[in-house]
Amino acid sequence: MNYEQLIEELREEMLQLVNTKCDALLQMYRSGEMHTDKRDTIRESSLITVSPAELKGKRPLAVQFAPGEWIETPTWRKVAQRILQTCNEQPDIHERFMEMCGKVAGRWRTILGSSPEEMDVPIKVDEELYFEGKFDTEAMLNMLEKKVLEPAGVDYSSIKIRYMGKGQEAAKSLEQDVLEQEGQEQHAPVQTM
């Protein structure tokens, strides 16, 4: 792995994050909206540079392979499935995955197997190729990277994930409820005693 290239990619990713955040703050200032809830921030990170622990509690939006289009992935299981399916499309990686079937195990169950019966929450990658999905975000991404992608020789440095804090929808919903309540209070008849 070329560490200089990885560091430059990380620099580019960090600059993009700073620019995105500053653009959002400027837009909020210009529109008069001044809340800066961190949960509203949409972020993009390279799979190889972001810690799976950092993604815990975040909501995935999409995955990108090399410079290309973003593919919607609304759950972390869908992220894992899409990454494995895309890698599996390469014949040499497919062959390695098939050789690894039944040989990749966690503490209590098979991580990469040929049958869904071997797993609690099987994620279908291909015919006779399944990945165990019964993990929290951090554990699943660690299993994906350390037990499957790296042993199979997959270079996942160009895979990016777009995500946001899970609280965004709740915060926007709460904000909308408050606005609606304020509107109802203004139109409600005044009761006198």
Salt bridges, closest charged atoms under 4 A:
GLU8 OE2 - ARG11 NH2 3.10
GLU33 OE2 - HIS35 ND1 3.15
ASP37 OD2 - ARG39 NH2 2.63
ASP40 OD2 - HIS35 NE2 2.93
GLU44 OE2 - ARG162 NH2 2.68
ASP92 OD2 - ARG96 NH2 3.38
ASP120 OD2 - ARG109 NH1 3.51
ASP126 OD2 - HIS94 ND1 3.68
GLU127 OE2 - LYS124 NZ 2.87
GLU132 OE1 - ARG109 NE 3.47
ASP136 OD2 - LYS56 NZ 2.85
GLU138 OE1 - LYS56 NZ 3.97
GLU150 OE2 - LYS146 NZ 3.30
GLU169 OE2 - ARG59 NH2 2.65
